[in-house]
């Protein structure tokens, strides 16, 4: 294997064989002092996220060794087995993943535990990224009761429908694109039903803004839903001008100009030098006149 390779190239080939990364490049491999794999980071990460990941790995949390210790401490714990199985899959150790998954199936033959359902969800998400077919995930979610999985799963369906809409648009299939966008918004609505309170700010703002961008294509119920989620986002993060702006834009589009103006003035108080808020306020006031 190493014939014709020298120096760094030879060492790289050895590492690639020992710690395969399939299509994940770039990849950072972290080893324990004895040379065993601790963890891996794949792909480009923003600085803020990279700092959190490095802190976690240095603390030996949610690493391969961490999951192995949890399993060794309780070999019949469904969460411990499931966590180890998913970590191995994340590290491209398919054989190891399948082995621990088989142990998990012996303990949960009907696949009712959150751990098993989470593994099934992850496999469906992986398939979604490859084939862009949301129907298997829809079937899975139709039988799901865990709120965390419903939230995650419907969000994955929404992102897939948006991708399908963009593909249809590039192919000049306007009717198909519109249908996928409707399914995109509906999947977001279903995801919102299970959205945890700590995500209300970010997710409510995201959903409401996406609906605002399609305002002319929405029915009355979906427009009301946009305002509802925007209000929830503001309630969760009342001093975020971007989120306030989303609510103001939705209200303005719904003809609630007076409230939209009040909210936009609040944006200006929070960010007096942001020209976008000033332009938006001017537009809202002009409509009032």
C-alpha positions as CSV (number, residue, x, y, z in Angstrom):
1,X,0.0,0.0,0.0
2,X,2.8,2.4,0.9
3,X,5.0,1.6,-2.2
4,X,6.1,4.8,-3.8
5,X,4.9,6.9,-0.9
6,X,7.4,8.9,1.2
7,X,7.4,11.0,4.3
8,X,4.0,12.7,5.1
9,X,2.3,10.9,2.3
10,X,3.2,7.5,3.8
11,X,2.1,8.6,7.3
12,X,-1.1,9.9,5.8
13,X,-1.9,6.6,4.1
14,X,-1.4,4.8,7.4
15,X,-3.7,7.2,9.3
16,X,-6.3,7.0,6.6
17,X,-6.3,3.2,6.8
18,X,-6.4,3.1,10.6
19,X,-8.9,5.9,11.0
20,X,-11.1,5.9,7.8
21,X,-13.0,9.1,7.1
22,X,-14.8,8.0,3.9
23,X,-15.9,11.3,2.3
24,X,-15.4,13.5,5.3
25,X,-12.7,16.0,4.6
26,X,-11.1,17.8,6.2
27,X,-10.9,15.7,9.3
28,X,-9.1,16.2,12.6
29,X,-8.3,13.0,14.5
30,X,-7.9,13.0,18.3
31,X,-6.1,10.2,20.0
32,X,-5.8,9.2,23.7
33,X,-2.2,8.8,25.1
34,X,-2.2,5.1,24.3
35,X,-3.0,5.8,20.6
36,X,-6.7,4.8,20.6
37,X,-9.2,7.0,18.9
38,X,-10.8,9.6,21.2
39,X,-12.9,11.5,18.7
40,X,-13.0,13.1,15.3
41,X,-14.0,16.5,13.8
42,X,-15.0,16.5,10.1
43,X,-15.7,19.4,7.8
44,X,-15.2,23.1,8.3
45,X,-16.6,24.6,11.5
46,X,-17.1,28.2,12.5
47,X,-14.7,29.4,15.3
48,X,-17.4,29.6,18.0
49,X,-18.5,26.0,17.3
50,X,-15.0,24.7,17.0
51,X,-14.1,26.1,20.4
52,X,-17.0,24.3,22.0
53,X,-16.1,21.0,20.3
54,X,-12.5,21.2,21.3
55,X,-13.5,22.0,25.0
56,X,-15.7,18.9,25.0
57,X,-13.1,16.6,23.5
58,X,-10.4,17.9,25.9
59,X,-12.8,17.1,28.8
60,X,-13.3,13.6,27.3
61,X,-17.0,14.1,27.1
62,X,-19.2,12.5,24.5
63,X,-16.1,10.8,23.1
64,X,-15.6,7.2,22.1
65,X,-13.9,6.5,25.4
66,X,-16.6,8.2,27.3
67,X,-19.3,6.1,25.7
68,X,-17.2,2.9,26.2
69,X,-16.9,3.7,29.9
70,X,-20.7,4.2,30.2
71,X,-21.3,0.8,28.5
72,X,-18.7,-1.0,30.7
73,X,-20.4,0.5,33.8
74,X,-23.8,-0.8,32.7
75,X,-23.7,-3.3,29.8
76,X,-27.6,-3.6,29.8
77,X,-28.3,0.1,29.8
78,X,-30.3,1.0,26.6
79,X,-29.1,4.6,26.6
80,X,-25.4,3.5,27.1
81,X,-25.6,1.0,24.3
82,X,-27.4,3.3,22.0
83,X,-25.0,6.2,22.7
84,X,-22.0,3.9,21.9
85,X,-23.7,2.6,18.7
86,X,-24.3,6.1,17.4
87,X,-20.8,7.3,18.3
88,X,-19.3,4.4,16.3
89,X,-21.6,5.2,13.4
90,X,-20.5,8.9,13.6
91,X,-16.9,7.6,13.4
92,X,-17.6,5.4,10.4
93,X,-17.2,2.2,12.3
94,X,-20.2,0.5,10.7
95,X,-19.3,-3.0,11.9
96,X,-19.0,-1.8,15.5
97,X,-22.3,0.2,15.2
98,X,-24.1,-2.9,13.9
99,X,-22.8,-5.1,16.7
100,X,-24.0,-2.8,19.5
101,X,-27.2,-2.2,17.6
102,X,-27.8,-5.9,17.7
103,X,-27.4,-5.8,21.5
104,X,-29.9,-3.0,21.7
105,X,-32.4,-4.9,19.6
106,X,-32.3,-7.8,22.1
107,X,-33.2,-5.4,24.9
108,X,-35.8,-3.4,22.9
109,X,-37.2,-5.8,20.3
110,X,-40.2,-3.6,19.5
111,X,-38.1,-0.5,19.0
112,X,-40.1,1.6,21.4
113,X,-37.3,3.3,23.5
114,X,-36.3,6.8,22.7
115,X,-32.7,5.5,22.2
116,X,-33.8,3.1,19.5
117,X,-36.2,5.5,17.9
118,X,-33.3,8.1,17.8
119,X,-31.1,5.7,16.0
120,X,-33.8,5.0,13.5
121,X,-34.4,8.7,13.0
122,X,-30.7,9.3,12.4
123,X,-30.6,6.6,9.7
124,X,-33.6,8.2,8.0
125,X,-31.9,11.6,8.1
126,X,-28.8,10.2,6.5
127,X,-31.0,8.7,3.8
128,X,-32.8,12.0,3.3
129,X,-29.5,13.7,2.6
130,X,-28.7,11.2,-0.1
131,X,-32.0,10.5,-1.9
132,X,-34.1,13.6,-1.0
133,X,-37.2,11.4,-0.5
134,X,-39.1,12.6,2.6
135,X,-41.8,9.9,2.5
136,X,-40.0,7.3,4.7
137,X,-39.5,10.0,7.3
138,X,-43.1,11.1,7.1
139,X,-44.2,7.5,7.7
140,X,-41.9,7.2,10.7
141,X,-43.2,10.5,12.2
142,X,-46.8,9.4,11.7
143,X,-46.1,6.6,14.3
144,X,-43.8,8.7,16.6
145,X,-44.8,10.0,20.0
146,X,-41.5,11.4,21.4
147,X,-41.7,15.2,21.1
148,X,-38.0,15.7,20.6
149,X,-38.0,13.3,17.6
150,X,-41.1,14.9,16.1
151,X,-39.4,18.3,16.3
152,X,-36.2,17.1,14.8
153,X,-37.9,14.9,12.1
154,X,-40.3,17.4,10.8
155,X,-37.6,20.0,10.6
156,X,-35.6,17.6,8.5
157,X,-38.6,17.0,6.2
158,X,-39.0,20.8,5.9
159,X,-35.4,21.3,4.8
160,X,-35.8,18.5,2.3
161,X,-38.9,20.0,0.8
162,X,-37.1,23.3,0.4
163,X,-34.3,21.6,-1.4
164,X,-36.8,19.9,-3.7
165,X,-38.5,23.3,-4.3
166,X,-35.2,24.8,-5.4
167,X,-34.4,21.9,-7.7
168,X,-37.9,22.2,-9.3
169,X,-37.4,26.0,-9.7
170,X,-34.1,25.5,-11.5
171,X,-35.8,23.1,-13.8
172,X,-38.5,25.7,-14.5
173,X,-41.1,23.5,-12.9
174,X,-43.0,26.3,-11.2
175,X,-46.0,24.3,-10.1
176,X,-43.8,21.6,-8.5
177,X,-41.7,24.2,-6.8
178,X,-44.9,25.8,-5.3
179,X,-46.1,22.5,-4.1
180,X,-42.8,21.7,-2.4
181,X,-42.8,25.1,-0.7
182,X,-46.3,24.5,0.7
183,X,-45.1,21.2,2.1
184,X,-42.0,23.0,3.4
185,X,-44.2,25.4,5.4
186,X,-46.5,22.7,6.6
187,X,-43.6,20.6,7.8
188,X,-42.3,23.6,9.7
189,X,-45.8,24.0,11.3
190,X,-45.7,20.4,12.5
191,X,-42.2,20.8,13.8
192,X,-43.2,23.9,15.7
193,X,-45.9,21.9,17.6
194,X,-43.0,20.0,19.3
195,X,-40.5,22.8,19.5
196,X,-38.9,23.0,23.0
197,X,-39.2,26.4,24.8
198,X,-35.4,27.0,24.6
199,X,-35.6,27.0,20.8
200,X,-38.6,29.3,20.5
201,X,-36.6,32.4,19.8
202,X,-34.4,31.0,17.0
203,X,-36.9,28.6,15.4
204,X,-40.0,30.8,15.7
205,X,-38.1,33.6,14.0
206,X,-36.8,31.3,11.3
207,X,-40.3,29.9,10.5
208,X,-42.0,33.3,10.6
209,X,-39.4,34.9,8.3
210,X,-39.7,32.1,5.8
211,X,-43.5,32.6,5.8
212,X,-43.1,36.3,5.5
213,X,-41.0,35.9,2.3
214,X,-43.9,33.9,0.8
215,X,-46.7,36.1,2.1
216,X,-48.5,36.4,-1.2
217,X,-48.7,32.7,-1.6
218,X,-50.1,32.0,1.9
219,X,-53.7,31.3,3.0
220,X,-55.1,33.1,6.0
221,X,-54.4,30.3,8.4
222,X,-50.7,30.2,7.5
223,X,-50.4,34.0,7.8
224,X,-51.9,33.8,11.3
225,X,-49.5,31.1,12.1
226,X,-46.6,33.3,10.9
227,X,-47.6,36.0,13.3
228,X,-48.2,33.5,16.1
229,X,-44.7,32.1,15.8
230,X,-43.1,35.5,15.5
231,X,-44.8,36.6,18.7
232,X,-43.5,33.5,20.5
233,X,-40.0,34.2,19.2
234,X,-40.2,37.8,20.5
235,X,-41.5,36.6,23.9
236,X,-38.5,34.2,24.1
237,X,-36.0,36.9,23.0
238,X,-37.6,40.3,23.5
239,X,-34.5,42.4,23.0
240,X,-33.3,40.9,19.7
241,X,-33.9,43.5,16.9
242,X,-33.8,40.9,14.1
243,X,-36.6,38.9,15.8
244,X,-38.6,42.1,16.4
245,X,-38.2,43.0,12.8
246,X,-39.6,39.7,11.7
247,X,-42.8,40.3,13.8
248,X,-43.0,43.8,12.5
249,X,-42.8,42.7,8.9
250,X,-45.5,40.0,9.4
251,X,-47.8,42.5,11.1
252,X,-47.3,45.1,8.4
253,X,-48.0,42.5,5.7
254,X,-51.2,41.6,7.6
255,X,-52.3,45.3,7.6
256,X,-51.5,45.8,11.3
257,X,-49.5,48.9,10.6
258,X,-49.8,50.7,13.9
259,X,-48.3,47.8,15.9
260,X,-45.7,47.2,13.2
261,X,-44.5,50.9,13.6
262,X,-44.3,50.5,17.4
263,X,-42.2,47.4,17.1
264,X,-39.9,49.0,14.5
265,X,-39.3,51.9,16.8
266,X,-38.2,49.4,19.4
267,X,-35.7,48.0,16.9
268,X,-34.3,51.5,16.4
269,X,-34.0,52.0,20.2
270,X,-32.0,48.8,20.4
271,X,-29.8,49.6,17.3
272,X,-30.1,53.3,16.5
273,X,-27.4,53.2,13.8
274,X,-28.9,50.3,11.8
275,X,-30.1,51.9,8.6
276,X,-32.4,48.9,7.7
277,X,-34.6,49.7,10.7
278,X,-34.8,53.4,9.7
279,X,-35.8,52.5,6.1
280,X,-38.3,50.0,7.3
281,X,-39.9,52.5,9.7
282,X,-40.1,55.0,6.9
283,X,-41.9,52.5,4.7
284,X,-44.4,51.6,7.4
285,X,-45.2,55.3,8.1
286,X,-45.6,56.0,4.4
287,X,-48.2,53.3,4.2
288,X,-50.1,54.7,7.2
289,X,-50.3,58.0,5.5
